[in-house]
Amino acid sequence: MEIEIKRTDFSPLSTIGEMYIDGKFFCYTLEDKVRDVKIKGITAIPAGEYRVVINISNRFKVLMPLILDVPNFDGVRIHNGNTDKDTDGCILVGKTKGKDFIGSSRTAFAELMKLLKNEKTIKLTIT
């Protein structure tokens, strides 16, 4: 499975994008602000290609997508949430978007997990 996130809206607080799965629009994403220099907990991961696995999150105690081999970041997940306060460097998913906000996040995450849970190979590209 191939996931692509196209970052579209940049603000001083957040980065909003569009997530495509195997070339079809799936949902919106929200990340922290893109920065040239990483600041722990408030910086989006670098654009690039990553492998994703589904495993149990130590923090949330449920199955979640984990993004592997992100330079200078550990434990980057895809999960539900609405604003930059919910990300801590992770990627949030939602069905609606506004200024520095995505909505219907739990619905988007549940639908994403249905698609990903049995996949053996997941590639993520962020542009």
C-alpha positions in Angstrom: 0.0 0.0 0.0 1.2 3.5 -0.8 0.3 6.5 1.3 1.1 10.0 0.0 0.8 13.2 2.0 0.8 16.4 0.0 1.4 19.4 2.4 -0.8 22.2 1.2 -1.5 24.8 3.9 1.3 26.3 6.0 0.9 28.6 9.1 2.9 29.6 12.1 1.2 26.9 14.1 0.6 23.9 11.8 0.9 22.2 8.4 -2.2 20.8 6.8 -2.1 18.3 4.0 -4.1 15.9 1.9 -3.6 12.1 2.4 -3.9 9.8 -0.7 -4.0 6.1 -0.4 -3.0 4.2 -3.6 -3.6 7.5 -5.5 -7.1 8.2 -4.1 -7.9 11.1 -1.8 -8.5 9.7 1.7 -8.5 12.5 4.3 -6.8 15.6 5.5 -3.7 15.7 7.7 -2.4 18.1 10.3 1.2 18.3 11.5 3.3 20.7 13.4 4.9 23.6 11.6 7.6 22.7 9.0 11.0 24.1 10.3 14.5 24.1 8.9 15.8 23.1 12.3 14.0 20.5 14.5 12.5 21.7 17.8 11.4 18.7 19.9 7.6 18.3 19.9 6.8 21.2 17.6 8.3 20.4 14.3 6.9 18.4 11.3 9.0 15.5 10.1 11.1 16.1 7.0 9.5 15.5 3.6 10.7 12.2 2.1 9.9 8.5 1.9 9.3 6.2 4.9 8.3 2.7 5.8 5.3 2.3 8.1 4.4 -0.6 10.4 1.4 -1.2 12.5 2.2 -2.0 16.1 1.1 -1.3 19.7 1.9 2.2 20.9 3.5 2.3 24.3 1.8 5.6 25.0 -1.7 4.9 23.7 -1.8 1.1 24.3 -3.5 0.4 20.9 -2.5 -0.6 17.4 -1.3 2.5 15.5 0.8 3.2 12.4 4.5 3.9 13.3 6.7 5.8 10.8 10.1 4.3 10.7 13.6 5.8 10.3 12.6 9.5 10.6 15.8 11.5 10.9 16.2 13.0 14.5 12.7 11.8 15.5 11.5 8.7 17.5 8.1 7.3 17.9 6.4 9.2 15.1 2.8 7.9 14.7 -0.3 8.6 12.6 -3.2 9.1 14.9 -6.3 11.1 15.7 -6.3 14.7 17.0 -7.5 18.1 15.9 -4.8 20.8 16.4 -1.0 21.3 16.7 -1.5 20.8 20.4 -2.3 17.1 19.7 0.6 16.2 17.4 3.9 16.3 19.3 5.6 15.7 15.9 3.1 13.1 14.8 0.7 13.2 11.8 -3.0 13.6 12.6 -5.8 12.6 10.3 -9.3 14.1 9.8 -12.2 14.3 7.4 -12.6 18.1 7.5 -10.2 21.0 7.7 -10.2 24.6 8.8 -7.5 27.1 9.9 -5.0 25.1 12.0 -7.7 22.5 12.6 -8.9 19.1 11.3 -12.2 17.5 12.3 -13.9 14.1 12.4 -10.5 12.8 13.3 -11.6 9.6 15.2 -13.7 8.6 12.2 -10.8 9.2 9.8 -8.4 7.2 12.1 -10.8 4.3 12.4 -11.2 4.1 8.6 -7.5 4.3 8.1 -6.8 1.5 10.6 -9.3 -0.8 8.7 -7.4 -0.2 5.6 -3.9 -0.7 7.1 -4.3 -3.4 9.7 -3.6 -6.3 7.4 -1.1 -4.7 5.1 2.4 -6.2 5.1 4.1 -3.4 3.2 3.2 0.3 3.7 5.2 3.1 2.1 4.6 6.7 3.1 5.8 9.6 0.9 5.5 13.2 2.2 5.9 16.1 -0.3 
